Amino acid sequence: MSKKRVLLVGPLSEEHAGIENFGIPPLGVHRIAAYLRDWGHDVDIYDCNISLPFDEIYKEKNFDVIGISLLNEPLGQSLQFIRKLRELYPKAKIIAGGIEASLNYQFILDHSPVDAVCLAEGEEVMHLICNGEFPLGVIEGLVVKNYANPITNDKLWDYWNKVDFSKLGYREYWKYTKKIRGGKENHLSEPLVRLVTSSHCLRNCTYCSTRLWHLQACGSKVPVAYLSAEQIDILLTRIKKQLPETKQIYFVDDNFIVTRRRIYNLVPILKKHSFHYRVQTSTNMLTEDIVKNLAEVGTFHITCGVENASAYVRDSLNKHQDEQKIEDIIRWCVSSKIIPYYLIILFTPKTRIEDLWTNYTKLNQWITKGAMVSIEPLERIYRGAIDYENRTYDMEYRLVDGIRQPFIFLPESSEVRAIMRRFKKEWPEYQKKKAEEKGVEHFYKGQTGKWMIELLGDILRDTE
């Protein structure tokens, strides 16, 4: 066992608060230090209450292992200090400990560059780390951050290339879909296969967790991996062979276009296979020429996450889009016999009364012009999303297995919040009534979107 240079950091606090409030040194840290010294390691202790400023003592030193004890009250200060430690000692193993770290380890791992969190007493764990015989991941009592390797184009293809589409249960799904559609054969009940040809999205939308997913998993920003046109050709050929009944392909990537070069390389391939296609993409990537090319190869449906008819709300969600282009896409699609399918979130934290009126007016106009609107009325909470991680807005909770969990974000405006609650209360009965009027038992969001707009209008007029 080689001798290690170890730094142990006592709980941080405001200047002299530890002395004024407790009047004792950090006993746990000193106990671990004594244990490690007995094993022959060289241990320094930084106690912010009595030590000189950190930079004056340790900036020029090197450490193999650093342990820091965390308390709840100065947690923000501690996380900043851990980031500083990582900058100063990039090769050191940094371990967080103490009750706060143990009971809040997911937050600590997500929001700091620690390598691991110690769950209980630290003496034996730190001894095993310093001993160096075992990797962190096999030491009992440690929760380890073990970064994943970034996904690559080659890896994504390697994963997809192993798929046998005949074994995914598609035929059972098709039978059920046709049954709930009343046995009718149309674009809603045709045998459909979904494909995701890229890894993730790099847009920084405040409500979505997919961007932070790879950032957290890999420790740095990860470029989007995507399949080439030739690889998609192979998959479509395989689908034809393994599921010959397939009529539709739905490319459900956040942004199917990825690059304009890929989409133009795909055009002759999609045309060759003669499927009916649905695609999902970004309004920012669409052009009139791309829409025309997609129409020529059999695309009849394009989904875009517009998110809201109000530019103010879209900007608050980091979903900046050109107002005129949103209108143009409807015109381009309709002229090419494609359904423009717009995804909308109705009640967001920043939604104002005037934004609700904007949505009521514009969404009706878009529908009249030929768009189909799918509405998710509430902004749901996803861990990793900017809105959730920043904890900026009020949240509504629900019980999950007896545990109180955040469910949706609440609008800041009390007036909008009241309308949202009324909408939530009235929607189930309103939906049932509309379904009975239309004589349908099963419906999808493209149908219910229009009904939601009608209900919103009724409530807005009633509250004027």
ABEGO torsion letter per residue (X at the ends): XBBBBBBBBBBBBBBGAAAAAAGBBBAAAAAAAAAAAAAGBBBBBBBAAABBBAAAAAAABBBABBBBBBBAAAAAAAAAAAAAAAAABAABBBBBBEAAAAAAAAAAAAABABABBBABBAAAAAAAAAAGABBAAABBGBBBBBBBBBBBAAAAAAAAAABBAAAAGAAAAAAAAAAAAGGBBBAAABBBBBBBABABBABABAABAAAAAAAAAAGBBBBBBBBBAAAAAAAAAAAAAABAABABBBBABABAAGBAAAAAAAAAAAAAAGBBBBBBBBAAABBAAAAAAAAAAGBABBBBBAGBABAAAAAAAGBBBBAAAAAAAAAAAAAAGBBBBBBBBABBAABBAAAAAAAAAAAAAAAAAGBBBBBBABBBBBBGBAAAAAGABBBBBBBBGGBBBBABBBBABAAAAAAAAAAAAAAAAAAAAAAAAAGBABBBAAAAAAAAAAAAAAAAAAAX
